[in-house]
């Protein structure tokens, strides 16, 4: 199963999601990420957070959704923060779609400890959601049931 995590700039939240999902996922699952307006670079703090958690960062990069035009993902998950007024990217195609909004930890200002805490909180939410996703009984779920489960997971 191929999962696409999308955000506006594909530099932080979608990158964290891609890397952590792939770290946790068993064989047969793969995550990629993209952005509607990719920044062209990965947030250095996101990379540091992943590396500190023992998660591989090789091959991570900020890219546009057209990079996946030839192989549509099975599931598309947006991770932008609608509550903060961010416009989430739209992915056209037959994929099951869900929204797992996350506040952008790269927007946090304050002390080093406060910024670090924001990244750890975000990574923790992604871990909880990815584990719930990977625990789903995929072979027994209809498309509609999968959609409902993904929506439920997005509220965790």
KEKOL-271535 format. One line per field, with one value per atom (N, C-alpha, C): residue number from 1; residue in three letters; atom name; x, y, z. Coordinates in steps of 0.2 Angstrom, whole numbers, plus 5000, padded with zeros to 4 digits. Last residue first. Example, Ala and Ser with C-alpha at 12.3 -4.5 7.8 and 13.67 -1.06 7.14 Angstrom:
BEGIN
seq	c(2:2:2:1:1:1)
type	c(SER:SER:SER:ALA:ALA:ALA)
atom	c(N:CA:C:N:CA:C)
X	c(5064:5068:5064:5066:5062:5066)
Y	c(4989:4995:5000:4972:4978:4984)
Z	c(5035:5036:5039:5039:5039:5039)
//
This chain:
BEGIN
seq	c(156:156:156:155:155:155:154:154:154:153:153:153:152:152:152:151:151:151:150:150:150:149:149:149:148:148:148:147:147:147:146:146:146:145:145:145:144:144:144:143:143:143:142:142:142:141:141:141:140:140:140:139:139:139:138:138:138:137:137:137:136:136:136:135:135:135:134:134:134:133:133:133:132:132:132:131:131:131:130:130:130:129:129:129:128:128:128:127:127:127:126:126:126:125:125:125:124:124:124:123:123:123:122:122:122:121:121:121:120:120:120:119:119:119:118:118:118:117:117:117:116:116:116:115:115:115:114:114:114:113:113:113:112:112:112:111:111:111:110:110:110:109:109:109:108:108:108:107:107:107:106:106:106:105:105:105:104:104:104:103:103:103:102:102:102:101:101:101:100:100:100:99:99:99:98:98:98:97:97:97:96:96:96:95:95:95:94:94:94:93:93:93:92:92:92:91:91:91:90:90:90:89:89:89:88:88:88:87:87:87:86:86:86:85:85:85:84:84:84:83:83:83:82:82:82:81:81:81:80:80:80:79:79:79:78:78:78:77:77:77:76:76:76:75:75:75:74:74:74:73:73:73:72:72:72:71:71:71:70:70:70:69:69:69:68:68:68:67:67:67:66:66:66:65:65:65:64:64:64:63:63:63:62:62:62:61:61:61:60:60:60:59:59:59:58:58:58:57:57:57:56:56:56:55:55:55:54:54:54:53:53:53:52:52:52:51:51:51:50:50:50:49:49:49:48:48:48:47:47:47:46:46:46:45:45:45:44:44:44:43:43:43:42:42:42:41:41:41:40:40:40:39:39:39:38:38:38:37:37:37:36:36:36:35:35:35:34:34:34:33:33:33:32:32:32:31:31:31:30:30:30:29:29:29:28:28:28:27:27:27:26:26:26:25:25:25:24:24:24:23:23:23:22:22:22:21:21:21:20:20:20:19:19:19:18:18:18:17:17:17:16:16:16:15:15:15:14:14:14:13:13:13:12:12:12:11:11:11:10:10:10:9:9:9:8:8:8:7:7:7:6:6:6:5:5:5:4:4:4:3:3:3:2:2:2:1:1:1)
type	c(UNK:UNK:UNK:UNK:UNK:UNK:UNK:UNK:UNK:UNK:UNK:UNK:UNK:UNK:UNK:UNK:UNK:UNK:UNK:UNK:UNK:UNK:UNK:UNK:UNK:UNK:UNK:UNK:UNK:UNK:UNK:UNK:UNK:UNK:UNK:UNK:UNK:UNK:UNK:UNK:UNK:UNK:UNK:UNK:UNK:UNK:UNK:UNK:UNK:UNK:UNK:UNK:UNK:UNK:UNK:UNK:UNK:UNK:UNK:UNK:UNK:UNK:UNK:UNK:UNK:UNK:UNK:UNK:UNK:UNK:UNK:UNK:UNK:UNK:UNK:UNK:UNK:UNK:UNK:UNK:UNK:UNK:UNK:UNK:UNK:UNK:UNK:UNK:UNK:UNK:UNK:UNK:UNK:UNK:UNK:UNK:UNK:UNK:UNK:UNK:UNK:UNK:UNK:UNK:UNK:UNK:UNK:UNK:UNK:UNK:UNK:UNK:UNK:UNK:UNK:UNK:UNK:UNK:UNK:UNK:UNK:UNK:UNK:UNK:UNK:UNK:UNK:UNK:UNK:UNK:UNK:UNK:UNK:UNK:UNK:UNK:UNK:UNK:UNK:UNK:UNK:UNK:UNK:UNK:UNK:UNK:UNK:UNK:UNK:UNK:UNK:UNK:UNK:UNK:UNK:UNK:UNK:UNK:UNK:UNK:UNK:UNK:UNK:UNK:UNK:UNK:UNK:UNK:UNK:UNK:UNK:UNK:UNK:UNK:UNK:UNK:UNK:UNK:UNK:UNK:UNK:UNK:UNK:UNK:UNK:UNK:UNK:UNK:UNK:UNK:UNK:UNK:UNK:UNK:UNK:UNK:UNK:UNK:UNK:UNK:UNK:UNK:UNK:UNK:UNK:UNK:UNK:UNK:UNK:UNK:UNK:UNK:UNK:UNK:UNK:UNK:UNK:UNK:UNK:UNK:UNK:UNK:UNK:UNK:UNK:UNK:UNK:UNK:UNK:UNK:UNK:UNK:UNK:UNK:UNK:UNK:UNK:UNK:UNK:UNK:UNK:UNK:UNK:UNK:UNK:UNK:UNK:UNK:UNK:UNK:UNK:UNK:UNK:UNK:UNK:UNK:UNK:UNK:UNK:UNK:UNK:UNK:UNK:UNK:UNK:UNK:UNK:UNK:UNK:UNK:UNK:UNK:UNK:UNK:UNK:UNK:UNK:UNK:UNK:UNK:UNK:UNK:UNK:UNK:UNK:UNK:UNK:UNK:UNK:UNK:UNK:UNK:UNK:UNK:UNK:UNK:UNK:UNK:UNK:UNK:UNK:UNK:UNK:UNK:UNK:UNK:UNK:UNK:UNK:UNK:UNK:UNK:UNK:UNK:UNK:UNK:UNK:UNK:UNK:UNK:UNK:UNK:UNK:UNK:UNK:UNK:UNK:UNK:UNK:UNK:UNK:UNK:UNK:UNK:UNK:UNK:UNK:UNK:UNK:UNK:UNK:UNK:UNK:UNK:UNK:UNK:UNK:UNK:UNK:UNK:UNK:UNK:UNK:UNK:UNK:UNK:UNK:UNK:UNK:UNK:UNK:UNK:UNK:UNK:UNK:UNK:UNK:UNK:UNK:UNK:UNK:UNK:UNK:UNK:UNK:UNK:UNK:UNK:UNK:UNK:UNK:UNK:UNK:UNK:UNK:UNK:UNK:UNK:UNK:UNK:UNK:UNK:UNK:UNK:UNK:UNK:UNK:UNK:UNK:UNK:UNK:UNK:UNK:UNK:UNK:UNK:UNK:UNK:UNK:UNK:UNK:UNK:UNK:UNK:UNK:UNK:UNK:UNK:UNK:UNK:UNK:UNK:UNK:UNK:UNK:UNK:UNK:UNK:UNK:UNK:UNK:UNK:UNK:UNK:UNK:UNK:UNK:UNK:UNK:UNK:UNK:UNK:UNK:UNK:UNK:UNK:UNK:UNK:UNK:UNK:UNK:UNK:UNK:UNK:UNK:UNK:UNK:UNK:UNK:UNK:UNK:UNK:UNK:UNK:UNK:UNK:UNK:UNK)
atom	c(N:CA:C:N:CA:C:N:CA:C:N:CA:C:N:CA:C:N:CA:C:N:CA:C:N:CA:C:N:CA:C:N:CA:C:N:CA:C:N:CA:C:N:CA:C:N:CA:C:N:CA:C:N:CA:C:N:CA:C:N:CA:C:N:CA:C:N:CA:C:N:CA:C:N:CA:C:N:CA:C:N:CA:C:N:CA:C:N:CA:C:N:CA:C:N:CA:C:N:CA:C:N:CA:C:N:CA:C:N:CA:C:N:CA:C:N:CA:C:N:CA:C:N:CA:C:N:CA:C:N:CA:C:N:CA:C:N:CA:C:N:CA:C:N:CA:C:N:CA:C:N:CA:C:N:CA:C:N:CA:C:N:CA:C:N:CA:C:N:CA:C:N:CA:C:N:CA:C:N:CA:C:N:CA:C:N:CA:C:N:CA:C:N:CA:C:N:CA:C:N:CA:C:N:CA:C:N:CA:C:N:CA:C:N:CA:C:N:CA:C:N:CA:C:N:CA:C:N:CA:C:N:CA:C:N:CA:C:N:CA:C:N:CA:C:N:CA:C:N:CA:C:N:CA:C:N:CA:C:N:CA:C:N:CA:C:N:CA:C:N:CA:C:N:CA:C:N:CA:C:N:CA:C:N:CA:C:N:CA:C:N:CA:C:N:CA:C:N:CA:C:N:CA:C:N:CA:C:N:CA:C:N:CA:C:N:CA:C:N:CA:C:N:CA:C:N:CA:C:N:CA:C:N:CA:C:N:CA:C:N:CA:C:N:CA:C:N:CA:C:N:CA:C:N:CA:C:N:CA:C:N:CA:C:N:CA:C:N:CA:C:N:CA:C:N:CA:C:N:CA:C:N:CA:C:N:CA:C:N:CA:C:N:CA:C:N:CA:C:N:CA:C:N:CA:C:N:CA:C:N:CA:C:N:CA:C:N:CA:C:N:CA:C:N:CA:C:N:CA:C:N:CA:C:N:CA:C:N:CA:C:N:CA:C:N:CA:C:N:CA:C:N:CA:C:N:CA:C:N:CA:C:N:CA:C:N:CA:C:N:CA:C:N:CA:C:N:CA:C:N:CA:C:N:CA:C:N:CA:C:N:CA:C:N:CA:C:N:CA:C:N:CA:C:N:CA:C:N:CA:C:N:CA:C:N:CA:C:N:CA:C:N:CA:C:N:CA:C:N:CA:C:N:CA:C:N:CA:C:N:CA:C:N:CA:C)
X	c(4965:4969:4974:4958:4956:4960:4963:4965:4963:4956:4963:4966:4944:4944:4951:4948:4945:4946:4951:4956:4954:4939:4944:4950:4932:4930:4935:4940:4939:4937:4937:4944:4944:4923:4926:4933:4924:4920:4922:4931:4934:4930:4930:4928:4931:4941:4938:4936:4948:4941:4938:4961:4958:4951:4965:4964:4960:4963:4962:4960:4976:4969:4969:4988:4985:4978:4992:4995:4992:4985:4984:4986:4991:4984:4982:5004:5003:4995:5001:5004:5003:4996:4992:4994:5007:5001:4996:5017:5018:5011:5011:5012:5013:5012:5005:5006:5026:5022:5015:5030:5032:5028:5024:5022:5024:5031:5024:5021:5044:5043:5035:5042:5044:5043:5039:5034:5036:5051:5045:5040:5060:5061:5055:5054:5054:5055:5057:5050:5049:5071:5067:5059:5074:5076:5072:5060:5066:5068:5052:5053:5059:5040:5046:5046:5034:5035:5041:5035:5032:5033:5038:5043:5041:5027:5032:5037:5011:5018:5023:4998:5001:5009:4990:4996:4998:4977:4980:4985:4974:4977:4980:4962:4965:4967:4961:4960:4964:4956:4959:4957:4960:4956:4960:4962:4965:4960:4959:4955:4957:4961:4962:4958:4970:4965:4966:4973:4976:4970:4976:4971:4975:4983:4984:4978:4975:4978:4978:4979:4975:4979:4977:4982:4977:4971:4969:4974:4973:4977:4976:4965:4963:4967:4972:4966:4964:4987:4983:4978:4992:4992:4987:4992:4994:4994:4982:4985:4986:4985:4984:4987:4979:4982:4980:4982:4979:4983:4988:4982:4978:4994:4995:4988:4998:4994:4994:5011:5009:5005:5013:5013:5010:5014:5008:5008:5022:5019:5013:5027:5032:5029:5017:5017:5023:5018:5014:5015:5036:5029:5025:5047:5045:5038:5061:5054:5053:5067:5067:5061:5076:5071:5072:5087:5082:5077:5089:5091:5086:5085:5083:5085:5078:5082:5080:5078:5074:5078:5081:5084:5080:5078:5073:5076:5088:5088:5083:5083:5089:5090:5071:5071:5077:5076:5072:5071:5084:5087:5083:5074:5079:5083:5068:5064:5069:5078:5075:5071:5079:5084:5082:5066:5068:5073:5072:5069:5071:5067:5072:5068:5058:5064:5069:5045:5050:5057:5031:5037:5042:5016:5021:5027:5011:5008:5012:5022:5019:5016:5024:5024:5021:5030:5027:5028:5027:5030:5027:5028:5025:5030:5022:5027:5024:5021:5018:5024:5027:5021:5018:5033:5034:5027:5027:5030:5031:5032:5028:5032:5041:5036:5033:5047:5051:5047:5037:5041:5046:5032:5028:5032:5043:5041:5037:5044:5050:5048:5031:5034:5039:5031:5026:5028:5041:5041:5036:5036:5042:5043:5025:5024:5030:5031:5026:5025:5042:5042:5037:5041:5048:5048:5030:5034:5041:5022:5028:5033:5008:5009:5017:5007:5007:5009:5004:5004:5004:5009:5007:5009:5003:5006:5004:5006:5003:5007:5003:5007:5003:5004:5000:5004)
Y	c(5058:5055:5061:5061:5065:5063:5053:5060:5064:5041:5042:5049:5044:5043:5044:5045:5051:5050:5031:5036:5043:5025:5024:5029:5030:5032:5031:5024:5032:5034:5011:5013:5021:5011:5009:5012:5013:5018:5017:5002:5008:5013:4989:4992:4999:4979:4985:4987:4967:4967:4973:4970:4965:4964:4979:4981:4976:4982:4976:4977:4993:4992:4985:4996:4991:4990:5007:5001:4995:5017:5016:5009:5017:5016:5014:5021:5015:5013:5034:5029:5022:5041:5040:5034:5040:5037:5036:5047:5040:5037:5060:5056:5048:5063:5063:5059:5063:5059:5058:5074:5067:5062:5084:5083:5076:5084:5083:5081:5087:5080:5079:5100:5095:5088:5106:5107:5101:5104:5101:5101:5113:5105:5102:5125:5123:5115:5125:5125:5123:5124:5119:5119:5136:5130:5124:5148:5145:5138:5154:5153:5151:5149:5153:5152:5138:5139:5143:5133:5140:5142:5120:5125:5132:5113:5115:5120:5117:5117:5118:5105:5112:5111:5094:5095:5102:5084:5091:5091:5073:5072:5079:5068:5074:5073:5058:5059:5065:5048:5054:5055:5035:5037:5043:5039:5038:5039:5043:5038:5037:5061:5054:5050:5075:5072:5065:5083:5077:5075:5099:5094:5089:5106:5104:5099:5117:5111:5109:5133:5129:5123:5137:5134:5131:5141:5144:5142:5133:5139:5143:5122:5127:5133:5116:5120:5124:5112:5114:5119:5097:5105:5106:5084:5086:5093:5073:5080:5081:5058:5061:5068:5046:5052:5056:5029:5034:5040:5024:5021:5026:5035:5032:5029:5033:5036:5032:5035:5030:5032:5046:5039:5034:5057:5057:5050:5060:5054:5053:5073:5068:5061:5082:5079:5074:5087:5081:5078:5091:5093:5086:5090:5089:5090:5089:5092:5092:5073:5079:5082:5059:5064:5070:5051:5051:5056:5047:5046:5047:5046:5052:5052:5034:5036:5042:5037:5036:5039:5040:5034:5032:5052:5047:5040:5060:5059:5053:5060:5057:5055:5068:5061:5057:5080:5077:5069:5084:5083:5079:5086:5081:5079:5097:5090:5085:5106:5104:5097:5109:5105:5103:5105:5109:5105:5103:5100:5104:5112:5110:5107:5116:5114:5112:5119:5124:5122:5116:5114:5119:5118:5123:5121:5106:5110:5115:5092:5098:5102:5075:5080:5087:5059:5065:5070:5041:5046:5053:5025:5032:5036:5008:5013:5020:4991:4998:5003:4979:4980:4987:4977:4976:4976:4989:4982:4982:5005:5001:4994:5013:5009:5003:5021:5017:5012:5026:5021:5017:5035:5030:5024:5044:5040:5034:5049:5046:5041:5055:5050:5046:5064:5059:5053:5073:5069:5063:5078:5074:5070:5084:5079:5075:5094:5089:5083:5100:5098:5092:5102:5103:5101:5104:5098:5099:5115:5116:5110:5109:5115:5115:5092:5098:5103:5074:5081:5086:5058:5063:5070:5043:5050:5055:5026:5032:5038:5011:5017:5023:4994:5000:5006)
Z	c(5083:5088:5090:5071:5077:5083:5062:5061:5067:5064:5066:5066:5058:5066:5068:5045:5048:5056:5044:5043:5046:5045:5050:5050:5034:5041:5046:5024:5024:5031:5027:5027:5028:5024:5031:5032:5010:5014:5022:5006:5004:5009:5019:5012:5011:5027:5027:5019:5028:5030:5029:5025:5021:5022:5035:5029:5024:5050:5047:5039:5057:5054:5050:5061:5065:5062:5054:5053:5056:5060:5053:5052:5073:5072:5065:5070:5073:5072:5065:5060:5063:5076:5070:5066:5084:5087:5081:5076:5078:5081:5076:5070:5071:5089:5086:5080:5090:5095:5092:5082:5080:5084:5089:5082:5081:5101:5101:5094:5096:5099:5099:5091:5086:5089:5103:5098:5093:5110:5113:5107:5103:5103:5105:5107:5100:5099:5120:5118:5111:5121:5124:5121:5115:5112:5115:5117:5119:5115:5102:5110:5111:5090:5092:5100:5078:5085:5086:5065:5066:5073:5065:5063:5063:5068:5074:5071:5064:5061:5066:5069:5069:5067:5058:5063:5063:5052:5053:5059:5042:5049:5051:5031:5034:5041:5017:5024:5026:5003:5006:5013:4992:4998:5001:4974:4981:4986:4961:4965:4972:4959:4958:4962:4966:4961:4960:4980:4976:4972:4987:4984:4979:5002:4995:4993:5012:5011:5004:5019:5013:5012:5036:5030:5025:5047:5041:5035:5058:5058:5051:5055:5061:5061:5046:5044:5049:5043:5049:5047:5034:5035:5041:5030:5037:5038:5020:5021:5028:5013:5019:5019:5002:5002:5009:4997:5002:5001:4985:4988:4993:4973:4979:4981:4956:4961:4967:4947:4951:4957:4939:4935:4940:4948:4943:4939:4957:4958:4953:4955:4955:4955:4957:4950:4950:4970:4969:4962:4973:4971:4970:4987:4980:4979:4997:4996:4989:5003:5000:4998:5009:5010:5006:5008:5002:5003:5025:5018:5013:5037:5034:5027:5049:5043:5040:5066:5060:5054:5079:5076:5070:5084:5086:5083:5079:5086:5088:5066:5067:5075:5068:5065:5067:5072:5076:5074:5061:5068:5072:5051:5050:5057:5057:5056:5055:5057:5063:5062:5043:5046:5053:5031:5037:5041:5015:5021:5027:5000:5005:5011:4992:4989:4994:4996:4997:4994:4985:4989:4990:4985:4984:4988:4988:4983:4981:4992:4993:4987:4998:4993:4995:5001:5003:4998:5005:5001:5003:5012:5012:5008:5010:5008:5008:5013:5014:5013:5012:5008:5009:5028:5021:5017:5040:5038:5030:5046:5042:5040:5054:5057:5053:5044:5050:5053:5036:5033:5039:5046:5043:5041:5047:5053:5051:5034:5037:5043:5032:5028:5031:5043:5042:5038:5041:5047:5046:5029:5029:5035:5033:5028:5028:5042:5044:5039:5032:5039:5041:5019:5022:5029:5010:5010:5013:5009:5007:5007:5012:5007:5005:5012:5015:5010:5012:5008:5013:5010:5015:5011:5003:5001:5007:5003:5006:5005:4996:4995:4998:5000:5000:5000)
//
